[in-house]
Amino acid sequence: MLVRNQGIDIVQEIGGIKTVEDAIAYIEKLSDDSNREKLKKITTPEALLKIANAAAMCRPKTIFINSGSREDVQFIRYLAWEKGEEANLPMKDHTIHYDLKAEQGRIVDRTFYIANEGEEISSLANKLFRDNALIELREKMTGIMKDMVMIVGCYTRGPVGSPVSNPALEITSSAYVSHSAEILYRNCFEAFDKEVVRLGHFYTNIHSEGLNRAEDLPNARVFMDRSHWTTYSMYCTYAGNTLLLKKGNHRFSVDKSVYENRGKELSEHMFITGIDGPGGRITWFTGAAPSGCGKTTTAMAGNHFVGDDLAQMWIDENGSIRSVNPECGIFGIVEDVNWEGDPELMKLLRNESTEVIWSNVLIDENGIPHWTGNGEEAPAKGKNFQGEWEQGMVDENGKAIPISHPNARCTLSSTALANYSETAEDPAGAETRVVTYSGRDSDTMPPVWAANTPEEGVVIGACIVSAATATEVGARGVKRAPWANAPFIPGSLADYMDAQFKFFGNEKIAADKKPVLAGLNYFLTHESRGGDSKKLLGEKKDVKVWLAWLERKAHGEVETIKTPIGELPKYNDLKDLFKTIIDKDYSEDLYEKQFSLYLDNIIARNELQREAYGQESNLPEQLFLILDKQHKGLTELKERFGPVVKPDQL
């Protein structure tokens, strides 16, 4: 169980400021007349104490309050250039930011939850008890902003007025972090106090990059205080470690849904997109995939884009599941983004139309960004994530240095997208009818399958398996990725799983509004189905068809093939959709390869999950009952048909 406001609030303990009057006086002492005037708009006592104590701990030279005005945002841009955190590129409003060479992803080994005695922390995470965290933070953050500007921003994670939005403070010495926040989140300076009163809480994020030197990286830390909803980040530069409005606050939102609103809301690592169906209808999807596994591509495949990374979900009074995006921008991986698979995104990246912050790509001699998999001719040399680069360079181990880091990113506003939907700013959210789960699975599951029941859909999410991606420093091999949210689940997996079963099994969901829960997998290879190539068995754009089939399934317009793992599409339905959706011929031979069940692989995957979850305590019994039922059904199929079952045999 999680108890809020238990134990000392570390920033207040270090800062030592305990009254609102003293807080205002301290902030004003470090502010000029303009910022003192802006300070008057922030009247929430707890927020003033957080800001003042952050300053007393970090000891900046001055405090700048970002109201979100054009002038304030421009000041932040200039500061990023002045500090060297970003550099201008020839294309208007495009800049480049490089992270530290050894920090190109989340530093999971140095990321900790601050825990109280007796508090259960996820078995997949690191924890540090409060007394020890106090020692580390006092040592590492005291005076860390010396001679720097401390920037304070007020944001909302979700549209103003939504029942599941979360107000948050972003306090940082990094102009790049503040600039990114302005693109990715809604500045709610004017509405901050009202939103805090309406919702009864806010999150706090305190970050400083220190001197931004490689030798300081061993001291880099990310701490998340679940009890006081405060994050601390130091000596790091990568946005996943510094812009704690993103995954740091996502973790707090997971806690809120699991421990305060269980069965009523969810906070998920999911895209939100709308698919056009027959008769002009729009069917809204959310979908989970680990970072680097195609969430942005899938979101962009929709006709009506809301978000590509995070979703806040709840059940409204009419029995519908609703979803909003906590963000209003994209922090997207660019590897393999190209004109063939991502034409709308490429238009923004290659034309003067919107503001873009690039990170860790190669910039050539003409100031043009390049990245792996863009389908364009690569330059002979340039500057990338590790310094000066030229073709043929190898690292200290003799391995070729790629043109860009696999976790290179672009940051831009969602409103710039051609398929952007104004539903993104509707506090009522999108009525969600389909929920998908996927990972990088090269040899096991079919491209799309729908759960037989909501409970079995929860198990699809619990059993995501994926090749490790470059989003985590040091990640290797193939691993389990429950709900694609496991790195961001602070408490026990048992509690989180129970919340999933209770939400999708909630009797308040109307019978005609129950969502389809499904699996997606467009990483199957020719090699896995008897060929000799590691190339994909299909194309990137095929995802439009898998989504279209699920859209029809949600409205009861297609028949399915029943299997122990769920319902599969029939060939003729897919053949018609391939032609009408992407004007592509779809052969029965390809259908057979993609949708035959390779039972040994699926059974092994099932056993992997059962063994792994068997090591957790207090998990809901439904999980094991469903895994056992699937195992029994798969084994019976193998006894009857052998190790490979074709769709027509089912």
Number of C-alpha atoms within 10 A of each C-alpha: 13 19 13 10 12 12 14 14 17 23 28 18 14 19 21 16 20 15 14 17 12 14 24 19 14 19 23 18 12 19 19 13 9 10 18 19 12 16 19 9 14 15 14 14 14 15 23 21 25 24 28 30 24 29 27 21 24 27 23 20 14 20 26 24 20 24 21 18 11 9 11 14 17 13 15 21 21 16 18 22 17 12 13 15 20 23 18 16 17 11 17 13 14 23 24 23 23 24 20 20 14 13 19 26 24 22 21 18 13 15 20 20 24 25 24 21 8 8 13 16 20 20 16 13 18 17 20 18 14 19 14 12 20 19 12 16 19 18 11 18 23 18 16 21 24 16 11 20 19 27 23 20 21 27 28 26 29 27 25 22 17 20 19 28 21 26 29 27 24 23 28 30 24 27 25 26 26 24 21 22 25 21 21 24 23 22 24 21 20 15 17 24 19 16 21 18 11 12 15 10 14 25 25 24 26 30 30 24 22 22 14 17 12 14 10 14 20 11 12 19 22 24 25 26 23 27 20 21 22 25 26 26 26 25 26 29 29 21 22 19 28 30 27 30 30 21 20 27 27 25 25 25 28 24 26 18 25 28 17 14 15 19 22 20 28 26 27 26 26 29 29 32 29 30 20 16 14 8 6 7 10 17 24 25 28 32 29 30 30 28 21 21 23 23 28 26 22 22 26 28 24 23 19 24 27 35 27 29 28 25 27 29 25 26 22 17 10 10 17 21 26 21 34 33 30 27 27 23 25 22 26 22 24 29 19 16 21 19 14 14 18 19 13 17 21 16 16 17 21 11 10 14 14 17 18 24 22 26 28 30 30 31 24 19 12 9 16 16 24 23 25 20 15 18 13 11 7 15 17 12 17 21 20 27 25 20 11 13 22 16 14 12 14 13 10 7 6 8 10 12 18 21 28 25 24 22 22 26 23 21 23 26 20 22 17 15 19 15 20 20 18 11 17 26 19 16 18 18 24 26 22 25 23 25 23 27 27 30 29 23 21 22 18 24 26 22 23 25 27 28 23 17 16 20 18 22 26 26 24 25 26 23 25 25 26 22 18 21 20 18 20 19 16 14 15 11 8 13 13 19 21 26 29 26 22 19 18 22 26 27 24 21 24 16 20 24 22 20 22 27 21 16 26 24 16 15 11 18 19 15 10 11 17 20 24 22 30 26 25 25 25 26 26 23 21 19 15 19 18 9 11 10 12 13 15 15 21 17 12 17 17 18 21 20 21 21 22 21 22 27 25 16 18 20 15 10 12 15 13 17 13 16 19 18 24 21 18 21 23 17 19 12 15 21 17 15 20 20 13 12 14 13 10 13 12 17 11 13 8 12 20 16 19 27 21 20 24 23 21 16 15 18 19 13 17 17 15 15 21 16 10 10 17 12 10 13 11 12 18 16 9 16 21 16 11 16 21 15 12 20 20 14 14 24 16 13 20 18 9 10 13 13 15 14 19 15 20 11 8 13
